[in-house]
């Protein structure tokens, strides 16, 4: 069975943390996570949960939702996100399924630590 992986961006700490537990309500929606010995409710902007895509880039790095990748010789990087039950990559010019380019792309950052890579205005 494939293991589902998540990580959390903690806004107040400006860092990623390992999620130790997830708590679900009656509708199977996550309402809180445990990071170390501290619980975080998901009803505010303090925590962003990012899921692993299950794919790796050309260097063997796991690709997560929110990562920024370079594809082929395309100068503008792409943002990885989850939409309509699949992982997609998008820049200002185009978008396509991550699975099409995963083994040929390279993770160069993420939207939390490196927003300047995709927000070049």
CORGI-V921857 format. One record per residue. RES is the residue in one letter. SS is DSSP state (helix for helix, strand for strand, loop for the rest). OMEGA is omega as a letter, one per 30 degrees, with the letter a starting at -180 (* if undefined). Layout:
res: (RES	RES)
ss: (SS	SS)
omega: (OMEGA	OMEGA)
This chain:
res: (X	X	X	X	X	X	X	X	X	X	X	X	X	X	X	X	X	X	X	X	X	X	X	X	X	X	X	X	X	X	X	X	X	X	X	X	X	X	X	X	X	X	X	X	X	X	X	X	X	X	X	X	X	X	X	X	X	X	X	X	X	X	X	X	X	X	X	X	X	X	X	X	X	X	X	X	X	X	X	X	X	X	X	X	X	X	X	X	X	X	X	X	X	X	X	X	X	X	X	X	X	X	X	X	X	X	X	X	X	X	X	X	X	X	X	X	X	X	X	X	X)
ss: (loop	loop	loop	loop	loop	strand	strand	strand	strand	strand	loop	loop	loop	loop	strand	strand	strand	strand	loop	loop	strand	strand	strand	strand	loop	loop	loop	loop	loop	strand	strand	strand	strand	strand	strand	loop	loop	strand	strand	strand	strand	loop	loop	loop	loop	loop	strand	strand	strand	strand	strand	strand	strand	strand	strand	strand	loop	loop	loop	loop	loop	strand	strand	strand	loop	loop	strand	strand	strand	strand	strand	loop	loop	loop	loop	loop	loop	strand	strand	strand	strand	strand	strand	loop	loop	strand	strand	strand	strand	strand	loop	loop	loop	loop	strand	strand	strand	helix	helix	helix	loop	helix	helix	helix	strand	strand	strand	strand	strand	strand	loop	loop	loop	loop	helix	helix	helix	loop	loop	loop	loop)
omega: (a	l	l	a	l	l	a	l	l	a	a	l	a	a	l	l	l	l	a	l	l	a	a	l	a	l	a	l	l	l	l	l	l	l	a	l	a	l	l	l	a	l	l	a	a	a	l	l	a	a	l	a	a	a	l	l	a	l	l	l	l	l	l	l	a	l	l	a	l	a	l	l	l	a	a	l	a	l	l	l	a	a	l	l	l	l	a	l	a	l	a	a	a	l	l	a	l	a	a	a	a	a	a	a	l	l	a	a	l	a	a	a	a	a	l	l	l	l	a	a	*)
